[in-house]
Amino acid sequence: MKRYLLHLGARLRSSFWGVPLLMILSAIALANILRLVDAWLDPASLTGFDWLRLRDPDSARALLSVIAGSTITVAGTVFSITVVALTLASNQFGPRLVRNFIRDRGTQISLGIFLATFVYSLVTMRSISTLGDVTSKYDLAVQAALLLALISICYLIYFIHNVAQSIQVDNITHEINLEFHRAIDREYPHSLEDARGEKFDIERLELGSGWINIPAERGGYVQLVDRPKLVALAQEFDCCLLITCHAGAYIHHWGSIGRIFQAGENADALITRVQSALEIGSLPTAEQDIVFSIRQLAQIAERALSPGINDPFTAYSCIDRLIEGLGTVLQRPEPPNCFKDENGRLRLVSCELEFTHLLDASLDEIYEHSRGNGVVMRHLLNALSDLADVCARNNDRKALYDYLQRIANDSPSFLNSHTDLAIIEEKIAAIQQKLTD
């Protein structure tokens, strides 16, 4: 349940209406609460608070009308600026980056404060018009509307500053890098002491010859795999589950998400419940998919290296951040893929990404667009040399060694400069020597 609540929270954060709707409902509640306070206490009659007093209902309604009209006008301008920023981000940095602008909390709050002020003013103005000439029952509510208008002006300045900051590529890559490291902390924690699981070679597992296929409920991207729920289901039905897909993978509607080994009775019910433990949607998300942030950084670097933009310094920044993330993964324990119940029986075998998959996802597109550029290739190899310093596990060393060998094999065909070729071959040889020592 906790995972699904987090999944719902992530979906709400990735929409423009979540925070503004909450602020609008809060504004309606605040308007009614302050009207009750005015009716019960009449704050303007208290000593020292006579400055709250307004002259007449017409003045109050006029002030509220001005506030409502101006805030909804500014709200329209804010929406227009937001659309322009989204268009710019989509064209220059790629459509995947639009999600980051939508998720920006500052933009959502800025939209919400203007809409909330507008709604608050309307609700308060309506309540004043029903009270005739009673002049002492709305002072606090109207003053609160004035305070919200002043807050809206401050947020307008903040919104313009926030948009100017958010479209700068360095800030964009920084935010993606933060999300990348949050994903690493979730999927590659510092310690695995609390997990009833271990890393094991799946090909060496003997789960039995009899199994039942688990068909996909529908086609789409795997957004969430609830491993604790799958372990509990396997224990309840006394079987072992093999999940063959990971978060971020695309599943066809005719495809399979795994197998049931040692299946007993009620296999159909188990299949339905296993399907419910996987969330499949139309778009990939960053909740459990570490490759999601990797592809965002790689896409920015790829576009920066295109002839139309030709911005190698942005590519350098993306390469550095990707290598830093990969180095963090190399220094963390490998995530378990075999999970047991309280009695020590194997209940779940999951599909986890290897370092070689992360390396390919990080650098394949960048390498494809830079293998003829000696300057970028030198920077990439310098970064890989730093990565080799923290590459300790044998399978990780082999993956990095093979990737370097691929670069060495391709370089003579794509580099026209003999000087660049000699430098790159020397760097590759030095890194490979470091990996084999």
C-alpha positions in Angstrom: 0.0 0.0 0.0 2.9 2.4 0.8 4.4 1.9 -2.6 1.1 2.6 -4.3 0.6 5.8 -2.2 4.0 6.9 -3.2 3.2 6.1 -6.8 0.0 8.1 -6.6 1.9 11.0 -5.0 4.4 11.0 -7.9 1.6 11.1 -10.4 0.0 14.0 -8.7 3.3 15.9 -8.5 3.7 15.4 -12.3 0.5 17.3 -13.0 -0.3 21.0 -13.0 -3.7 20.6 -11.3 -2.7 18.8 -8.1 -1.2 21.7 -6.0 -3.5 24.4 -7.5 -6.6 22.4 -6.8 -5.4 21.9 -3.2 -4.8 25.6 -2.8 -8.2 26.5 -4.3 -10.0 24.2 -1.8 -7.9 25.7 1.0 -8.9 29.2 -0.2 -12.6 28.3 -0.1 -12.2 26.9 3.4 -10.3 29.9 4.6 -13.0 32.3 3.2 -15.7 30.5 5.2 -13.6 30.3 8.4 -12.7 34.0 8.3 -16.4 34.9 7.8 -17.3 32.9 10.9 -14.5 34.6 12.8 -15.8 38.0 11.7 -19.3 37.0 12.7 -18.3 35.7 16.2 -15.5 38.0 17.3 -15.7 41.2 15.1 -11.9 41.7 15.3 -12.2 45.3 14.1 -13.9 46.2 17.4 -11.0 45.0 19.5 -8.5 47.5 21.0 -5.7 48.2 18.6 -7.4 46.5 15.6 -9.7 49.4 14.5 -7.6 49.7 11.3 -9.3 46.6 10.1 -12.6 48.4 9.8 -13.9 49.1 6.3 -16.3 51.9 5.4 -19.2 50.1 3.7 -20.0 46.9 1.8 -19.7 48.7 -1.6 -16.0 49.6 -0.9 -15.3 46.0 0.2 -16.9 44.5 -2.8 -15.1 47.0 -5.1 -11.7 46.0 -3.5 -12.5 42.3 -3.8 -13.5 42.8 -7.4 -10.3 44.5 -8.3 -8.3 41.8 -6.6 -10.2 39.0 -8.3 -9.9 40.6 -11.8 -6.2 41.4 -11.5 -5.2 38.0 -10.2 -7.1 36.0 -12.8 -5.5 38.2 -15.5 -2.0 37.6 -14.1 -2.9 33.9 -13.8 -3.5 33.8 -17.5 -0.1 35.5 -18.1 1.6 32.9 -15.9 0.0 30.1 -17.9 1.2 31.7 -21.1 4.8 32.0 -19.8 4.6 28.4 -18.6 3.5 27.2 -22.1 6.4 29.1 -23.7 8.9 27.6 -21.3 7.5 24.1 -22.0 7.8 24.7 -25.7 11.4 25.9 -25.4 12.3 22.9 -23.2 10.7 20.5 -25.6 12.5 21.9 -28.7 15.9 22.5 -27.2 16.3 19.8 -24.6 13.9 17.1 -25.8 10.3 16.2 -25.0 11.3 14.0 -22.0 12.4 17.2 -20.2 8.9 18.7 -20.2 8.0 16.4 -17.3 10.7 18.2 -15.1 9.1 21.6 -15.8 5.6 20.3 -15.0 6.9 18.8 -11.7 8.5 22.1 -10.7 7.0 22.9 -7.3 7.6 26.7 -7.7 5.6 26.9 -10.9 2.7 24.8 -9.4 2.6 27.0 -6.3 2.7 30.2 -8.4 -0.3 29.0 -10.4 -2.1 27.9 -7.3 -1.6 31.2 -5.4 -3.2 33.3 -8.2 -6.1 30.9 -8.7 -6.6 30.6 -4.9 -6.6 34.4 -4.5 -9.2 34.7 -7.3 -11.5 32.1 -5.8 -11.1 33.5 -2.3 -12.1 36.9 -3.5 -15.1 35.6 -5.3 -16.3 33.6 -2.3 -15.8 36.4 0.1 -17.5 39.0 -2.2 -20.5 36.7 -2.6 -20.9 36.5 1.2 -20.7 40.2 1.6 -23.4 40.9 -0.9 -25.9 38.8 1.1 -25.4 40.8 4.3 -26.9 44.1 3.3 -25.6 47.0 5.2 -24.0 45.2 8.1 -20.6 46.7 8.0 -18.8 45.0 10.9 -19.0 41.4 9.7 -16.5 41.1 6.9 -13.5 43.3 7.8 -11.0 40.4 8.6 -12.0 38.4 5.5 -11.5 41.4 3.2 -8.1 42.3 4.8 -7.1 38.6 4.2 -7.9 39.1 0.5 -5.6 42.1 0.4 -2.9 40.1 2.1 -3.3 37.3 -0.5 -3.0 39.9 -3.2 0.3 41.1 -1.8 1.6 37.5 -1.6 0.6 37.0 -5.2 2.7 40.0 -6.2 5.7 38.5 -4.4 5.1 35.1 -6.1 4.8 36.8 -9.5 8.4 38.1 -9.0 9.5 34.7 -7.8 7.8 33.0 -10.8 9.6 35.1 -13.3 12.9 34.4 -11.5 12.1 30.7 -11.3 11.4 30.4 -15.0 14.6 32.3 -15.9 16.5 29.8 -13.8 14.7 26.7 -14.9 15.5 27.1 -18.6 19.2 27.3 -18.0 20.8 24.0 -19.0 23.2 23.8 -16.0 20.2 24.0 -13.7 18.3 21.5 -15.7 21.1 19.0 -15.6 21.7 19.6 -11.9 18.0 18.8 -11.1 18.1 15.7 -13.2 21.3 14.7 -11.5 19.7 15.1 -8.1 16.8 12.8 -9.2 19.3 10.4 -10.6 21.1 10.1 -7.2 17.7 9.8 -5.4 16.9 6.8 -7.7 20.4 5.3 -6.9 19.8 5.7 -3.2 16.4 3.9 -3.5 17.6 1.0 -5.8 21.2 0.7 -4.6 21.1 1.4 -0.8 24.3 1.6 1.2 23.4 -1.5 3.1 21.2 -4.6 2.4 21.0 -5.8 6.0 17.2 -5.3 6.2 16.4 -7.1 2.9 15.6 -10.8 2.9 17.4 -11.2 -0.4 20.7 -11.9 -2.0 22.4 -11.6 -5.4 22.5 -14.9 -7.3 23.1 -16.1 -10.8 19.6 -16.8 -12.1 20.9 -19.3 -14.6 22.2 -21.5 -11.8 18.9 -21.6 -10.0 16.9 -24.8 -10.1 13.3 -23.7 -9.7 11.8 -26.9 -11.3 10.6 -27.9 -14.7 6.9 -27.2 -14.2 5.8 -23.6 -14.4 2.8 -21.5 -15.4 3.2 -18.4 -17.5 2.0 -15.0 -16.1 0.6 -13.0 -19.0 0.7 -9.2 -19.1 -2.6 -7.6 -18.1 -2.1 -4.9 -20.8 0.7 -3.3 -22.8 2.8 -0.4 -21.6 5.8 0.6 -19.5 6.4 -1.1 -16.1 6.2 1.7 -13.6 6.2 -0.1 -10.3 7.1 -3.6 -9.1 5.9 -4.2 -5.6 8.4 -6.8 -4.4 7.1 -7.1 -0.8 3.6 -7.9 -2.1 5.0 -10.5 -4.5 6.9 -12.2 -1.7 3.7 -12.2 0.4 1.7 -13.7 -2.5 4.2 -16.4 -3.1 4.2 -17.3 0.6 0.4 -17.3 0.7 0.1 -19.6 -2.3 3.3 -21.6 -1.4 5.1 -21.2 -4.6 8.0 -19.3 -6.2 7.6 -16.4 -8.6 10.0 -15.4 -11.4 9.5 -11.9 -12.6 11.2 -11.4 -16.0 10.6 -7.7 -16.4 12.0 -4.7 -14.6 10.8 -1.1 -14.0 11.1 0.9 -17.2 10.7 -2.1 -19.5 8.0 -2.0 -22.1 5.6 -5.0 -22.1 3.4 -5.9 -25.1 -0.2 -6.9 -24.3 0.6 -10.4 -25.6 3.8 -10.6 -23.6 4.7 -12.2 -20.3 5.7 -10.7 -17.0 7.0 -13.9 -15.4 6.4 -17.4 -14.3 4.9 -19.3 -11.4 7.0 -22.3 -10.2 5.6 -25.0 -7.8 2.1 -23.7 -8.5 -0.7 -25.3 -6.6 -4.4 -24.7 -6.6 -6.1 -21.3 -7.5 -3.4 -20.5 -10.0 -5.8 -18.2 -11.9 -6.4 -16.1 -8.7 -2.7 -15.9 -8.1 -2.1 -14.7 -11.6 -4.6 -11.9 -11.2 -3.1 -10.8 -7.9 0.5 -10.9 -9.3 -0.6 -8.7 -12.2 -2.0 -6.2 -9.7 1.4 -6.1 -8.0 2.9 -4.5 -11.2 1.8 -1.0 -12.2 1.8 -0.7 -16.0 1.3 2.7 -17.6 1.6 4.6 -20.8 4.8 6.4 -19.8 8.0 5.5 -18.0 8.5 7.0 -14.6 11.5 7.6 -12.3 10.1 5.8 -9.2 12.0 2.6 -9.7 13.5 3.1 -13.1 17.1 4.4 -12.6 17.5 4.4 -16.4 14.8 7.1 -16.7 17.1 9.9 -15.4 20.1 8.4 -17.3 18.2 8.8 -20.6 17.3 12.4 -19.8 20.9 13.3 -19.3 22.0 11.3 -22.3 19.3 13.1 -24.4 20.5 16.5 -23.5 24.1 15.5 -24.3 23.0 14.0 -27.6 21.1 17.2 -28.7 24.1 19.3 -27.6 26.3 17.3 -29.9 24.0 17.7 -32.9 25.1 20.0 -35.7 22.2 22.4 -35.1 23.2 23.1 -31.5 26.9 22.2 -31.4 27.4 22.8 -27.6 30.1 20.3 -26.5 30.4 21.9 -23.1 26.8 20.8 -22.2 27.8 17.3 -23.4 30.8 17.4 -21.0 28.6 18.3 -18.1 26.2 15.5 -18.9 29.0 13.0 -19.3 30.5 14.0 -15.9 27.2 13.6 -14.1 26.5 10.3 -15.7 30.0 9.0 -14.8 29.5 10.2 -11.2 26.2 8.3 -11.0 27.7 5.2 -12.4 30.6 5.5 -10.0 28.2 5.7 -7.1 26.5 2.5 -8.3 29.8 0.7 -8.5 30.5 1.6 -4.9 27.2 0.3 -3.6 26.3 -3.4 -3.0 24.7 -5.2 -5.9 20.9 -5.2 -5.4 19.4 -8.6 -4.5 17.4 -10.5 -7.1 16.4 -13.5 -4.9 14.0 -12.9 -2.0 13.1 -15.3 0.8 10.3 -15.4 3.3 10.6 -15.5 7.1 11.3 -19.2 7.0 14.2 -18.9 4.5 12.3 -20.3 1.5 12.9 -18.7 -1.9 9.8 -16.9 -2.9 10.7 -14.3 -5.5 13.3 -14.1 -8.3 13.3 -10.6 -9.8 14.9 -9.0 -12.9 17.5 -6.5 -11.9 19.7 -4.3 -14.2 23.4 -5.1 -14.4 26.1 -2.5 -14.5 26.6 -3.2 -18.2 23.0 -2.2 -18.9 23.5 1.1 -17.1 26.7 1.7 -18.9 25.1 1.2 -22.3 22.1 3.3 -21.4 24.4 6.1 -20.2 26.9 6.3 -23.1 25.6 4.5 -26.2 23.8 7.5 -27.7 26.5 9.9 -26.6 29.2 7.7 -28.1 27.2 7.3 -31.3 27.1 11.1 -31.9 30.7 11.8 -30.7 32.9 9.0 -32.0 34.1 11.2 -34.8 34.8 14.1 -32.5 38.3 13.8 -31.0 37.8 16.4 -28.3 34.6 14.9 -26.9 36.1 11.4 -27.1 39.1 12.5 -25.0 36.8 13.9 -22.4 34.7 10.7 -22.4 37.8 8.6 -21.9 39.1 10.8 -19.1 35.8 10.3 -17.4 35.9 6.5 -17.9 39.4 6.5 -16.5 38.0 8.0 -13.3 35.3 5.4 -13.3 37.8 2.6 -13.6 39.3 3.7 -10.3 36.1 2.6 -8.4 35.4 -0.5 -10.6 36.2 -3.4 -8.2 33.9 -6.3 -9.0 35.1 -8.6 -11.7 31.9 -8.6 -13.8 31.9 -4.7 -13.7 35.5 -4.6 -14.8 34.8 -6.9 -17.7 31.8 -4.8 -18.8 33.9 -1.6 -18.7 36.8 -3.3 -20.4 34.6 -4.6 -23.3 33.1 -1.1 -23.7 36.5 0.4 -24.1 37.5 -2.4 -26.6 34.4 -1.4 -28.6 35.6 2.2 -28.7 39.1 1.0 -29.7 37.8 -1.1 -32.5 35.6 1.8 -33.9 38.0 4.7 -33.5 40.2 4.1 -36.6 37.0 4.1 -38.8 35.6 7.4 -37.5 38.6 9.6 -36.4 40.3 11.4 -39.3 43.0 13.0 -37.2 45.9 10.6 -36.6 46.9 12.7 -33.6 43.5 12.2 -32.0 43.5 8.5 -32.8 46.9 8.0 -31.2 45.9 9.9 -28.1 42.6 7.9 -27.8 44.3 4.6 -28.3 46.9 5.4 -25.7 44.1 6.4 -23.2 42.2 3.2 -23.9 45.2 1.1 -23.4 46.0 2.8 -20.1 42.5 2.3 -18.8 42.4 -1.3 -19.8 45.7 -1.9 -18.1 44.2 -0.3 -15.0 41.3 -2.7 -15.1 43.4 -5.8 -15.5 45.9 -5.0 -12.7 
